[in-house]
């Protein structure tokens, strides 16, 4: 039986006062640099950044590092980071590392944009 793997994509858009980075597929050592570039490219003084990981199927420590660095850079510029996570597998990575208490995590994009 073949298992379909979602293709990796990353996109950015402006939604009101928020910059939104949407990611699909696997975030690992091969794709983390693309996520990092999109996230870092969205950081500006006072920006409210939402990263939508609702279509991410896997996230490793390299991907996690992108968000640790982003939180640091955003705080230095009085910005904020909110994540959208729907996968229990991805959520577990944040829970195991304790980042779920450092970075606000939402179940859908609307909740993240409303925070």
Phi, psi and omega in degrees: 000127179274143177250127179281131178251128181296136177293148179281130172217155172217134180219158179232149175204161176257126178236098184062234181272004182255142165266133182240127174248121179251131183235140173231155177091211183259134176252108184215193182302334182277335186242349185300325180297325178290321177294315179303315181299318180292318180293308181298325178291343180266349183282129177211161180307127176075005184291143172256108185258130174244126174249116183269106179255018185297338178253018176271130183260342182204141178217125179255187184296330177296316177295319178300321179300329177301318184282329175296314178295319181297317179301316179300310181295321179294318179297324178296337182247022179057035177256183179219158178231129172234143179245150172246119181226127178244343182276124176301326180296316179288319180300323181300324178299317180290323179293315182296330181267353181081004181288345178292344176262351180263322182246125176298131181239134184237158181274344176207165184295322181300318179295320179295319180289334181276349184282000000 
